[in-house]
Amino acid sequence: MDVDNAAEILAGSILTGLALIIVVITIVIINNIFSKYWKPIQWMKYDYMPKRFASQEELNSMTSTNEEKTTQVK
């Protein structure tokens, strides 16, 4: 292997790496544009599960019962 061949391999690997980085950045930008302006496609609907968040009272009661259990174990 001479110096010319090694230089071509080095330049080729650097350009290939840069090309892959540009492709990934382009895919991320296109994905962000699609997710911003279009709704995602729903293949299956999982709407049968109730969607709600715990209220502050429920969270307080859960933490107080957990603290009571840990104090009883000790």
Secondary structure, 3 states (H helix, E strand, C coil): CCHHHHHHHHHHHHHHHHHHHHHHHHHHHHHHHHHHHCCCCCCCCCCCCCCCCCCHHHHHHHHHHHHHHHHHHC
